[in-house]
Amino acid sequence: MFIRLRAARPEDWTGKLSDFLVGLVFLSASVAVLLARLPDAWVEAVDGRRWIIRVALIVLLLWLNQWVGNLIRTVLPRAPYLFGRTLTVRERGRRVRLPVREIARIYVEPRPPGERDTFVVALKNGETYDLCPIAWQGAARLYARLARALPRPR
C-alpha cells in the first residue's frame, strides 16, 4: 500500500531550517552514493557501466528526499499536512485533525492588502479552518491533493 503524505512549508525560520536539513541529508547521501563501492552483481548487470547505477541511485535519492522533506515538515508547528485521509491544521495554538470525508470544500480566501491570500477548508458542519497562505512551498500540491480527495458535486 502506498501512503500519501503532503505538507506545506511555512515561510519562517523553521521552514528554511527544514529545507537546509533536507538539503544536507541529500548532499551527504549523494556523496556516499558517488563514493561507495558497488556490488559486482550490479555492475555486471549493466555491462560494467557503473554510472548507470549511480544515476539510478541519485534519482532514488531525489524521490526519498521529497519524503524526508515532507516528514520533517510535519513536525513544524505551523505546517499543515495531509497524511492518508486526515488533514492536520494549526488552530489557536493546537493541532486539529480533520478527516477528509468531513471537508465540504476548499477555496482561496482573499485577504486585506499586506496579508497573503489563504487556502481555507470548510467542513460539512459549517466550521472553517485556515489551511495556509497560497505562496507557501508545497501549498499548491496540498491543495491539489485535497481537491482530488473531496467528493465531486453532482
Backbone hydrogen bonds, N-H to C=O, Kabsch-Sander energy under -0.5 kcal/mol:
donor,donor_aa,acceptor,acceptor_aa,energy
3,I,1,M,-0.6
6,R,82,L,-2.3
8,A,80,P,-2.0
9,R,137,Q,-3.4
16,K,12,D,-1.9
17,L,13,W,-2.4
18,S,14,T,-2.2
19,D,15,G,-2.1
20,F,16,K,-2.2
21,L,17,L,-2.6
22,V,18,S,-2.4
23,G,19,D,-2.4
24,L,20,F,-2.4
25,V,21,L,-2.4
26,F,22,V,-2.3
27,L,23,G,-2.7
28,S,24,L,-2.4
29,A,25,V,-2.2
30,S,26,F,-2.5
31,V,27,L,-2.1
32,A,28,S,-1.9
33,V,29,A,-2.3
34,L,30,S,-2.4
35,L,31,V,-1.8
36,A,32,A,-1.8
43,V,39,P,-1.8
44,E,40,D,-2.5
45,A,41,A,-1.7
46,V,42,W,-0.9
46,V,43,V,-0.6
47,D,44,E,-1.5
48,G,43,V,-3.1
49,R,46,V,-1.4
50,R,48,G,-1.4
52,I,49,R,-1.0
53,I,49,R,-0.8
54,R,50,R,-2.2
55,V,51,W,-2.5
56,A,52,I,-2.2
57,L,53,I,-2.4
58,I,54,R,-2.2
59,V,55,V,-2.4
60,L,56,A,-2.2
61,L,57,L,-2.2
62,L,58,I,-2.3
63,W,59,V,-1.9
64,L,60,L,-2.5
65,N,61,L,-2.5
66,Q,62,L,-1.4
67,W,63,W,-1.3
68,V,64,L,-2.7
69,G,65,N,-2.5
70,N,66,Q,-2.4
71,L,67,W,-2.6
72,I,68,V,-2.6
73,R,69,G,-2.2
74,T,70,N,-1.3
75,V,72,I,-1.3
76,L,72,I,-0.6
76,L,73,R,-0.6
79,A,76,L,-0.6
81,Y,88,T,-2.0
82,L,6,R,-3.0
83,F,81,Y,-0.5
83,F,86,T,-2.5
84,G,4,R,-2.2
84,G,82,L,-0.5
86,T,83,F,-1.4
87,L,98,L,-3.1
88,T,81,Y,-3.1
89,V,87,L,-0.5
89,V,96,V,-2.4
91,E,89,V,-0.5
91,E,94,R,-3.0
94,R,91,E,-1.3
96,V,89,V,-3.2
98,L,87,L,-3.8
98,L,96,V,-0.6
100,V,85,R,-2.6
102,E,99,P,-1.7
103,I,100,V,-1.5
104,A,122,A,-2.8
105,R,122,A,-1.7
107,Y,120,V,-2.5
109,E,107,Y,-0.5
109,E,118,T,-3.3
115,E,112,P,-2.1
118,T,109,E,-2.0
119,F,132,C,-3.0
120,V,107,Y,-3.1
121,V,129,Y,-2.7
122,A,105,R,-3.0
123,L,127,E,-3.2
124,K,102,E,-2.6
126,G,123,L,-1.6
129,Y,121,V,-2.3
131,L,119,F,-3.3
132,C,119,F,-0.7
134,I,117,D,-2.4
136,W,133,P,-1.3
137,Q,9,R,-0.7
139,A,136,W,-1.8
142,L,138,G,-2.1
143,Y,139,A,-2.6
144,A,140,A,-2.5
145,R,141,R,-2.3
146,L,142,L,-2.4
147,A,143,Y,-2.9
148,R,144,A,-1.9
149,A,145,R,-1.5
150,L,146,L,-1.4
